[in-house]
Amino acid sequence: MAAARASKGPRGPRFSRASTRSGAGRDRVRRAGRSAGRALHRPVTGAARGVRRATHAHGAGETGLGKLIELHAVNSAGDMLITVALASTVFFSVPTDQARGRVALYLAVTMAPFALLAPVVGPLLDRVPHGRRAAMAAAMLARALLALTMSGAVATGGLELYPAALGVLVASKAYGVVRSAVVPRLLPPRISLVKANSRVTLAGLLTTAVAAPLGAGLHLIGPMWPLFGAFLVFCGGTFLSFTLPHTVDSAKGEARARLASGGAGRRPGLRTVGPSVLHGLQANATLRALSGLLTFFLAFLLREHPLDGLGAATSLGLVAVAAGGGNALGTAVGAWLKARGPERIVAGVLGVALAAAVAAAVGYEPLSLVVVPVAAACAGLCQALGKLSLDAMIQRDVPETVRTSAFARSETVLQLSWVVGGAIGIALPLSGEVGMVVAAALVTLGALVSVRGLLGAARRGGRARARVR
């Protein structure tokens, strides 16, 4: 017994010391894990708090505009993931030597969503002003389900890919129309409509920039993975749509109005929405046509005649980056702009676009490496600021009862203008001077039609004459 105790005696303390050391080691591992978790958690939570402060600044958090900004960011991320998924399929694959007729067919296809948007979707949403959150959620859910449908066909190019992709375009445009229509319901007193629209759009551009490389990374795993990501993003957007404040679905305090249209019971058209909206739409149609012309004309021109000292791919990339940068800059300028007169903004950007087009036409031959990217950047900047200002005029001047239809019709007109500009760009001979002269002539025509009316409307206050009943 003594021998047994003697043999056990020394072993007990050894086991106790070993277990103590083991417990201390586990504690150190746990502390290190908690420290690492905090180190990784703080940047994420800090970034989230920073984003929340930015989206909820200047009263946007109290009115609910901040939540709409976040919802639009989610929407843009989902759309970008779908774009990345489709970019590698036969839906968007265009060989270098493709005939111009095939590109013209693509332009015609882009009009398909708007064939439903203006005559069907807009008036339908006007009839359900109390269901705007449900309408945005439905647009999100539809794209989530369509993303799943396309995931099975994206690798093989099955026939279901085409109607599903067009369905995504329709749902995306329907969401955009409703989103634009509800901004006035959430507008804080300290933010102008132009600034509110630009903050919403800027949030979408930022998340698009994040989602593009994420989608590319998912595509490396498999061509359907960006669509799986889009499915999750749009499911989240469906939920976020219902977190918007009930003000979105409330018409409390809003008078039922009818624009003076010359006939009792007639629904107003674009010619009856007041001088600001009408001339603003004319100017924006010009800017959108300029964008379409430059997009397709330069795509063909730079493939055959690259900019000085650059290859075709580099030339196209430089112009695309310039146009995208100009668009982002225009949105950012709108977010910080103090002016509350959208008519003057539209007239100003039309003048900038005209000056850039004339400079490109005059200096193309000796300075094409400079004037072409500058013209593309100015076109992007002017289009972004012009569209933000047009949205502000529609939100300000068009009565609630027909506002969604007005947005749907304006989007259709702008898309048609882009298609017409693209068709002109396809038909032009591949001469840089000729293309820029035509672009300058196009903007000159738009300025002659719209600038005088815009400035006159700005002097009169720009309000549409409406009768309240």
C-alpha positions as CSV (number, residue, x, y, z in Angstrom):
1,M,0.0,0.0,0.0
2,A,2.8,2.4,1.0
3,A,4.6,1.5,-2.2
4,A,1.5,2.1,-4.2
5,R,1.0,5.5,-2.5
6,A,4.6,6.3,-3.0
7,S,4.2,5.5,-6.7
8,K,1.0,7.5,-7.0
9,G,2.3,10.5,-4.9
10,P,4.7,11.9,-7.4
11,R,2.4,11.2,-10.4
12,G,-0.5,13.2,-9.0
13,P,1.4,16.5,-8.9
14,R,2.9,15.8,-12.3
15,F,-0.6,15.3,-13.7
16,S,-1.8,18.4,-11.9
17,R,1.0,20.6,-13.3
18,A,0.4,19.1,-16.8
19,S,-3.3,19.9,-16.7
20,T,-2.6,23.4,-15.5
21,R,-0.2,24.0,-18.3
22,S,-2.8,22.6,-20.8
23,G,-5.6,24.8,-19.4
24,A,-3.3,27.8,-19.6
25,G,-2.5,27.0,-23.2
26,R,-6.2,26.7,-24.0
27,D,-6.9,30.1,-22.4
28,R,-4.1,31.7,-24.4
29,V,-5.6,30.2,-27.6
30,R,-9.1,31.5,-26.7
31,R,-7.7,34.9,-25.9
32,A,-5.8,35.0,-29.1
33,G,-8.9,33.9,-31.0
34,R,-11.0,36.6,-29.4
35,S,-8.4,39.2,-30.2
36,A,-8.3,38.1,-33.8
37,G,-12.1,38.1,-34.0
38,R,-12.2,41.7,-32.6
39,A,-9.4,42.7,-35.0
40,L,-11.4,41.4,-38.0
41,H,-14.8,42.5,-36.6
42,R,-13.9,46.1,-36.0
43,P,-13.1,47.1,-39.6
44,V,-16.4,45.5,-40.8
45,T,-18.5,47.1,-38.1
46,G,-16.6,50.4,-38.5
47,A,-17.3,50.3,-42.2
48,A,-20.9,49.5,-41.7
49,R,-21.3,52.3,-39.2
50,G,-19.6,54.7,-41.7
51,V,-21.9,53.6,-44.5
52,R,-24.9,54.0,-42.2
53,R,-23.8,57.5,-41.2
54,A,-23.3,58.5,-44.8
55,T,-26.7,57.2,-46.0
56,H,-28.6,58.6,-43.0
57,A,-27.0,62.1,-43.0
58,H,-28.9,65.4,-43.2
59,G,-32.2,63.9,-42.0
60,A,-32.2,61.0,-44.4
61,G,-32.3,58.5,-41.5
62,E,-35.4,60.1,-40.0
63,T,-37.5,60.3,-43.2
64,G,-36.4,56.8,-44.5
65,L,-34.5,58.1,-47.5
66,G,-31.4,56.4,-46.0
67,K,-33.1,53.0,-46.2
68,L,-34.1,53.7,-49.8
69,I,-30.4,54.5,-50.6
70,E,-29.3,51.2,-49.0
71,L,-32.1,49.3,-50.9
72,H,-30.9,50.8,-54.2
73,A,-27.3,49.8,-53.4
74,V,-28.5,46.2,-53.0
75,N,-30.4,46.4,-56.3
76,S,-27.4,47.7,-58.2
77,A,-25.2,44.9,-56.7
78,G,-27.6,42.3,-57.9
79,D,-27.9,43.7,-61.3
80,M,-24.1,43.8,-61.7
81,L,-23.8,40.2,-60.7
82,I,-26.3,39.2,-63.4
83,T,-24.5,41.4,-65.9
84,V,-21.2,39.6,-65.1
85,A,-22.9,36.2,-65.5
86,L,-24.3,37.1,-68.9
87,A,-21.2,38.8,-70.2
88,S,-19.5,35.4,-70.9
89,T,-22.6,33.9,-72.7
90,V,-23.8,34.0,-76.2
91,F,-26.4,36.6,-75.1
92,F,-23.7,39.3,-75.1
93,S,-21.0,37.7,-77.2
94,V,-20.3,39.8,-80.2
95,P,-17.5,38.8,-82.5
96,T,-15.1,41.6,-83.6
97,D,-16.1,41.2,-87.3
98,Q,-19.8,41.1,-86.6
99,A,-21.9,42.8,-89.2
100,R,-23.6,46.1,-88.2
101,G,-27.0,44.6,-88.8
102,R,-26.4,42.2,-85.9
103,V,-25.6,45.2,-83.6
104,A,-28.7,47.0,-84.9
105,L,-30.8,43.9,-83.9
106,Y,-29.3,44.2,-80.4
107,L,-30.5,47.8,-80.2
108,A,-34.0,46.7,-81.2
109,V,-33.9,44.0,-78.5
110,T,-33.0,46.6,-75.8
111,M,-36.4,48.3,-76.5
112,A,-38.4,45.2,-75.6
113,P,-38.6,46.0,-71.8
114,F,-39.9,49.5,-72.6
115,A,-42.6,48.2,-74.8
116,L,-44.2,47.0,-71.5
117,L,-42.9,49.7,-69.2
118,A,-44.7,52.7,-70.6
119,P,-48.2,51.5,-71.7
120,V,-48.5,48.7,-69.1
121,V,-46.3,48.9,-66.0
122,G,-46.4,52.7,-65.4
123,P,-50.3,53.0,-65.4
124,L,-50.6,49.8,-63.4
125,L,-48.4,51.2,-60.6
126,D,-50.2,54.5,-60.7
127,R,-53.4,52.6,-59.8
128,V,-51.7,51.1,-56.7
129,P,-50.1,54.1,-55.0
130,H,-50.4,52.3,-51.6
131,G,-48.4,49.3,-52.7
132,R,-45.1,50.8,-53.7
133,R,-43.1,48.7,-51.2
134,A,-44.8,45.5,-52.4
135,A,-44.0,46.6,-56.0
136,M,-40.3,47.0,-55.3
137,A,-40.3,43.7,-53.4
138,A,-42.0,42.0,-56.3
139,A,-39.4,43.4,-58.7
140,M,-36.6,42.1,-56.4
141,L,-38.2,38.6,-56.0
142,A,-38.9,38.3,-59.7
143,R,-35.2,38.9,-60.5
144,A,-34.1,36.4,-57.7
145,L,-36.2,33.7,-59.3
146,L,-35.1,34.6,-62.8
147,A,-31.5,34.4,-61.7
148,L,-32.1,30.8,-60.6
149,T,-33.7,30.1,-63.9
150,M,-30.8,31.5,-65.8
151,S,-28.2,29.6,-63.7
152,G,-29.2,26.3,-65.4
153,A,-28.8,27.8,-68.9
154,V,-26.0,30.3,-68.6
155,A,-23.3,27.7,-69.3
156,T,-25.1,26.0,-72.2
157,G,-26.9,29.0,-73.7
158,G,-30.3,27.3,-73.5
159,L,-33.3,29.0,-75.0
160,E,-34.8,29.9,-71.5
161,L,-31.8,32.3,-71.1
162,Y,-33.3,34.9,-73.5
163,P,-36.8,35.4,-72.0
164,A,-35.3,35.2,-68.5
165,A,-32.8,37.9,-69.3
166,L,-35.5,40.2,-70.8
167,G,-37.6,39.5,-67.8
168,V,-34.7,40.7,-65.6
169,L,-34.5,43.9,-67.7
170,V,-38.3,44.6,-67.3
171,A,-38.2,44.0,-63.5
172,S,-35.1,46.2,-63.2
173,K,-36.7,49.1,-65.1
174,A,-40.0,48.7,-63.1
175,Y,-38.1,48.9,-59.9
176,G,-36.3,52.0,-61.1
177,V,-39.5,53.7,-62.0
178,V,-41.1,53.0,-58.6
179,R,-37.9,54.0,-56.8
180,S,-37.9,57.4,-58.6
181,A,-41.6,57.9,-57.8
182,V,-41.2,57.4,-54.0
183,V,-38.2,59.7,-53.4
184,P,-40.5,62.8,-52.8
185,R,-42.3,60.9,-50.1
186,L,-39.0,60.4,-48.2
187,L,-37.3,63.7,-48.9
188,P,-35.8,65.4,-45.9
189,P,-36.3,69.2,-45.6
190,R,-32.6,69.9,-45.8
191,I,-32.0,68.0,-49.1
192,S,-33.0,69.1,-52.6
193,L,-34.5,66.6,-55.0
194,V,-31.4,66.7,-57.3
195,K,-29.2,66.0,-54.3
196,A,-31.4,63.1,-53.0
197,N,-31.5,61.5,-56.5
198,S,-27.8,61.7,-56.8
199,R,-27.2,60.2,-53.4
200,V,-29.3,57.3,-54.3
201,T,-27.6,56.8,-57.7
202,L,-24.1,57.3,-56.2
203,A,-24.8,54.5,-53.7
204,G,-25.7,52.2,-56.6
205,L,-22.5,53.1,-58.5
206,L,-20.3,52.4,-55.4
207,T,-21.9,48.9,-54.8
208,T,-21.6,48.2,-58.6
209,A,-17.9,48.8,-58.3
210,V,-17.7,46.4,-55.4
211,A,-20.0,43.8,-57.0
212,A,-18.1,43.7,-60.3
213,P,-14.9,42.1,-59.0
214,L,-16.9,39.9,-56.7
215,G,-18.9,38.6,-59.6
216,A,-15.7,38.0,-61.6
217,G,-14.3,36.0,-58.7
218,L,-17.5,33.9,-58.4
219,H,-17.4,33.3,-62.2
220,L,-14.0,31.7,-61.8
221,I,-15.7,29.0,-59.6
222,G,-18.3,28.4,-62.2
223,P,-20.4,30.4,-64.7
224,M,-23.6,30.0,-62.6
225,W,-22.1,31.2,-59.3
226,P,-22.6,34.9,-60.0
227,L,-26.3,34.1,-60.6
228,F,-26.5,32.3,-57.3
229,G,-25.0,35.4,-55.7
230,A,-27.6,37.5,-57.4
231,F,-30.3,35.3,-56.1
232,L,-29.2,35.8,-52.5
233,V,-28.7,39.6,-53.0
234,F,-32.2,40.0,-54.5
235,C,-33.7,37.9,-51.7
236,G,-32.2,40.3,-49.3
237,G,-33.6,43.2,-51.3
238,T,-37.0,41.7,-51.2
239,F,-36.8,41.8,-47.4
240,L,-35.3,45.3,-47.3
241,S,-38.2,46.6,-49.4
242,F,-40.6,46.0,-46.6
243,T,-38.3,47.8,-44.1
244,L,-39.0,51.1,-45.8
245,P,-41.2,53.4,-43.8
246,H,-45.0,53.2,-44.2
247,T,-44.8,56.7,-45.7
248,V,-43.9,55.0,-49.0
249,D,-47.3,53.4,-49.1
250,S,-49.2,56.4,-47.6
251,A,-50.9,59.1,-49.6
252,K,-51.8,61.1,-46.5
253,G,-51.8,64.8,-47.2
254,E,-51.6,64.4,-51.0
255,A,-54.3,66.0,-53.1
256,R,-55.7,64.2,-56.0
257,A,-54.6,66.4,-58.9
258,R,-55.2,66.5,-62.7
259,L,-53.0,68.4,-65.0
260,A,-54.8,70.7,-67.4
261,S,-54.9,68.6,-70.5
262,G,-57.7,70.2,-72.5
263,G,-60.3,67.5,-72.1
264,A,-62.2,66.3,-69.1
265,G,-61.2,62.8,-67.9
266,R,-58.2,62.6,-70.1
267,R,-55.0,61.3,-68.6
268,P,-52.1,63.7,-69.1
269,G,-49.4,63.0,-71.6
270,L,-45.8,64.2,-71.7
271,R,-46.9,67.4,-73.4
272,T,-49.1,68.4,-70.5
273,V,-46.7,68.1,-67.6
274,G,-45.4,71.6,-67.7
275,P,-42.6,73.4,-69.5
276,S,-39.8,72.3,-67.2
277,V,-40.4,68.6,-67.6
278,L,-41.1,68.9,-71.3
279,H,-38.0,70.8,-72.1
280,G,-35.9,68.8,-69.6
281,L,-37.0,65.7,-71.4
282,Q,-36.0,67.1,-74.7
283,A,-32.6,68.0,-73.4
284,N,-32.1,64.6,-71.8
285,A,-33.2,62.9,-75.0
286,T,-30.4,64.8,-76.8
287,L,-27.8,63.8,-74.2
288,R,-29.0,60.1,-74.3
289,A,-28.8,60.2,-78.1
290,L,-25.3,61.6,-77.9
291,S,-24.3,58.7,-75.6
292,G,-25.7,56.1,-78.0
293,L,-24.0,57.7,-80.9
294,L,-20.6,57.9,-79.2
295,T,-21.0,54.3,-77.8
296,F,-21.5,52.6,-81.1
297,F,-19.6,54.9,-83.4
298,L,-16.4,54.8,-81.3
299,A,-16.8,51.0,-80.8
300,F,-16.5,50.5,-84.6
301,L,-14.1,53.5,-85.3
302,L,-11.5,52.6,-82.6
303,R,-11.5,49.0,-83.7
304,E,-10.3,50.0,-87.1
305,H,-8.6,53.3,-86.3
306,P,-7.2,53.3,-82.8
307,L,-6.1,56.4,-81.0
308,D,-2.6,57.6,-81.6
309,G,0.0,55.3,-80.3
310,L,-2.5,52.8,-78.8
311,G,-4.0,49.5,-79.8
312,A,-7.7,48.9,-80.5
313,A,-8.4,47.2,-77.1
314,T,-6.5,49.9,-75.2
315,S,-8.3,52.7,-77.1
316,L,-11.7,51.2,-76.4
317,G,-10.8,50.6,-72.7
318,L,-9.6,54.2,-72.3
319,V,-12.8,55.7,-73.8
320,A,-15.0,53.3,-71.7
321,V,-13.1,54.3,-68.5
322,A,-13.5,58.0,-69.4
323,A,-17.2,57.7,-70.0
324,G,-17.7,55.7,-66.8
325,G,-15.6,58.1,-64.8
326,G,-17.6,61.0,-66.2
327,N,-20.8,59.4,-65.2
328,A,-19.6,58.7,-61.7
329,L,-18.3,62.3,-61.4
330,G,-21.6,63.7,-62.5
331,T,-23.4,61.7,-59.9
332,A,-21.0,62.8,-57.2
333,V,-21.3,66.4,-58.2
334,G,-25.1,66.1,-58.0
335,A,-24.7,64.7,-54.5
336,W,-22.9,67.8,-53.3
337,L,-24.6,70.3,-55.5
338,K,-26.2,73.2,-53.5
339,A,-28.3,74.5,-56.4
340,R,-32.0,73.8,-56.3
341,G,-32.8,74.9,-59.9
342,P,-32.8,71.7,-62.0
343,E,-33.7,73.6,-65.2
344,R,-30.5,75.6,-65.0
345,I,-28.5,72.5,-64.4
346,V,-29.9,70.8,-67.5
347,A,-29.3,73.8,-69.6
348,G,-25.7,74.1,-68.3
349,V,-24.8,70.4,-68.9
350,L,-26.2,70.7,-72.4
351,G,-23.9,73.6,-73.0
352,V,-20.9,71.6,-71.7
353,A,-21.8,68.7,-73.9
354,L,-22.0,71.0,-76.9
355,A,-18.6,72.6,-76.2
356,A,-17.0,69.1,-75.8
357,A,-18.5,67.9,-79.1
358,V,-17.4,71.0,-81.0
359,A,-13.9,70.7,-79.5
360,A,-13.7,67.0,-80.5
361,A,-14.8,67.8,-84.0
362,V,-12.3,70.6,-84.4
363,G,-9.3,68.9,-82.8
364,Y,-9.9,65.3,-83.7
365,E,-7.1,64.8,-86.2
366,P,-4.2,66.3,-84.3
367,L,-5.4,65.6,-80.7
368,S,-7.6,62.5,-80.9
369,L,-5.9,60.9,-77.9
370,V,-7.0,63.8,-75.8
371,V,-10.3,65.1,-77.3
372,V,-12.0,61.7,-77.7
373,P,-11.7,60.6,-74.0
374,V,-12.6,64.1,-72.9
375,A,-15.7,64.1,-75.1
376,A,-16.7,60.7,-73.7
377,A,-16.1,61.8,-70.1
378,C,-18.2,65.0,-70.7
379,A,-21.0,63.0,-72.3
380,G,-21.1,60.7,-69.2
381,L,-21.0,63.6,-66.8
382,C,-23.7,65.6,-68.6
383,Q,-26.0,62.6,-69.0
384,A,-25.7,61.8,-65.3
385,L,-26.4,65.3,-64.1
386,G,-29.1,65.9,-66.7
387,K,-31.0,62.7,-65.7
388,L,-30.8,63.5,-62.0
389,S,-32.3,67.0,-62.7
390,L,-35.0,65.6,-64.9
391,D,-36.0,63.1,-62.2
392,A,-36.2,66.1,-59.8
393,M,-38.5,68.0,-62.1
394,I,-40.8,65.1,-62.5
395,Q,-40.9,64.5,-58.8
396,R,-41.6,68.2,-58.2
397,D,-44.1,69.0,-60.9
398,V,-46.0,65.9,-61.8
399,P,-49.0,65.0,-59.5
400,E,-48.7,61.8,-57.4
401,T,-51.6,60.1,-59.2
402,V,-49.7,60.0,-62.6
403,R,-46.1,60.3,-61.5
404,T,-45.2,56.7,-62.1
405,S,-46.6,56.8,-65.6
406,A,-44.6,60.0,-66.2
407,F,-41.4,58.2,-65.1
408,A,-42.2,55.2,-67.3
409,R,-42.9,57.3,-70.4
410,S,-39.8,59.4,-69.8
411,E,-37.6,56.3,-69.5
412,T,-39.1,55.0,-72.7
413,V,-38.4,58.2,-74.6
414,L,-34.8,58.3,-73.3
415,Q,-34.2,54.7,-74.2
416,L,-35.6,55.3,-77.7
417,S,-33.3,58.3,-78.0
418,W,-30.3,56.2,-77.1
419,V,-31.3,53.6,-79.7
420,V,-31.7,56.3,-82.4
421,G,-28.3,57.8,-81.5
422,G,-26.8,54.3,-81.6
423,A,-28.4,53.7,-85.0
424,I,-26.8,56.9,-86.3
425,G,-23.5,55.9,-84.9
426,I,-23.7,52.5,-86.7
427,A,-24.6,54.1,-90.0
428,L,-21.9,56.7,-90.0
429,P,-18.7,56.2,-92.1
430,L,-15.6,55.4,-90.0
431,S,-14.2,58.9,-90.0
432,G,-13.5,60.5,-86.7
433,E,-14.1,64.1,-87.9
434,V,-17.4,63.2,-89.5
435,G,-18.6,61.4,-86.4
436,M,-17.8,64.3,-84.1
437,V,-19.3,66.8,-86.4
438,V,-22.6,64.9,-86.5
439,A,-22.4,64.6,-82.7
440,A,-22.0,68.4,-82.4
441,A,-24.8,69.0,-84.8
442,L,-27.1,66.7,-82.8
443,V,-26.4,68.5,-79.5
444,T,-26.8,71.9,-81.2
445,L,-30.3,70.8,-82.4
446,G,-31.2,69.7,-78.9
447,A,-29.9,73.0,-77.4
448,L,-31.9,75.1,-79.9
449,V,-35.1,73.1,-79.0
450,S,-34.8,73.1,-75.2
451,V,-32.4,75.6,-73.7
452,R,-34.6,78.7,-74.2
453,G,-37.6,76.9,-72.7
454,L,-35.6,75.6,-69.8
455,L,-34.3,79.1,-68.8
456,G,-37.7,80.6,-69.3
457,A,-39.3,78.0,-67.1
458,A,-36.6,78.6,-64.5
459,R,-37.4,82.3,-64.4
460,R,-41.1,81.5,-64.0
461,G,-40.5,79.0,-61.2
462,G,-40.9,75.9,-63.5
463,R,-44.1,74.7,-62.0
464,A,-46.6,72.7,-64.0
465,R,-50.1,74.2,-63.9
466,A,-52.3,71.6,-62.2
467,R,-55.9,71.7,-61.1
468,V,-56.7,70.1,-57.7
469,R,-60.1,68.6,-57.3
